[in-house]
Amino acid sequence: MATTARPEVAPYHSFSCVHRAIITSQSRAHPLSCGMVSLPKPQVIFTHESDLDGLISGVLLQRLARKIFDVEVPMEAHHYHTWRQREPRESAAWVCDLSFEARLDRPNWVVIDHHATEISPRKAQLVHDLTKSAGLLCYELCRDHEIASPELDRLVHLNNVADLFLEDDPDFVLANDYANLVKVYGFWNLHALVNGRIESLLSHALLEVMTVKRRVEDPLGFEWSKQNVQPLSSTVGYVDTVVGNNNLIVHQLLEEQATPYVVLVTLFRRANGVIIASLRSRNGEAFKVAEKLQGGGHANAAGASMPKSVRTIPEAVNYLRQVLNPAPKKDLNNLESLFAAIELKQR
């Protein structure tokens, strides 16, 4: 007699939550509410490759899985374009710093994120708070299991300030130096350099490089970039950059209203050849533009990857202009225009 194999059920671990918004398939909770999260044993941990927040949240979740399940869970880091092409085939997974989507609403999947979403989970568990970085949300989960230290407290705080662009925080400038480490040296290079021990980034020698670059390059870069802004559409401008922290340069351009554009875009090429567009605004328009480019992020800080066919910065600029200024569709059903064309042809 044939028997039907029972589907594998991931082991669970439950713990209480104190300071997070927990949204499960059974209930909707609000920030600062108390709830219970049941974490399945993940086959893989997914995180965002583009920034420090993705690095910190991914590493912290690996430590959490090691503490709870006594296993080493592999980590995959993705940019938005590779993430959207990656099939969610695992039976259990944790996802951090990547927006919650309908395709992630799967049993035994947990998403820890802080990006805006209009989707409510039915099967997955979503740990979500717009006011906190993914790194902070993951660290709060870790602290429930006594994974904490003064060094992590400090690093997570700096990452939170940089990722949420909290410009009124006294650590804002320093925090951006830390965030710039991933932008300059790359996610996996930095991970290898500290051997996964992210606390080693505190007062790392490379921060001296970031300090000099900020002090010397940023003022030079700002003055040059201010004179080299090109229109991509009536509301979006491309900021060419040669030196300096692109994010801080664009932030200053927006703050001083030095251009007529509400959204400013910078472009840079990663080591693997992929060209990334970084979008900034002050009125919530950056995310809307990023969506047109199949990207994502926050209201005023978003990003998108260019297609693989786009190999140079000039090609990326042309591509952005085409996407942001689509040609008007011809009305093939307009009989008046059709008859006019036939009459003109017969003359």
Summary of the structure (lengths in Angstrom):
residues: 347
radius of gyration: 23.0
end to end distance: 81.5
largest distance: 85.2
contacts: 1093
relative contact order: 0.09
helix: 40%
strand: 19%
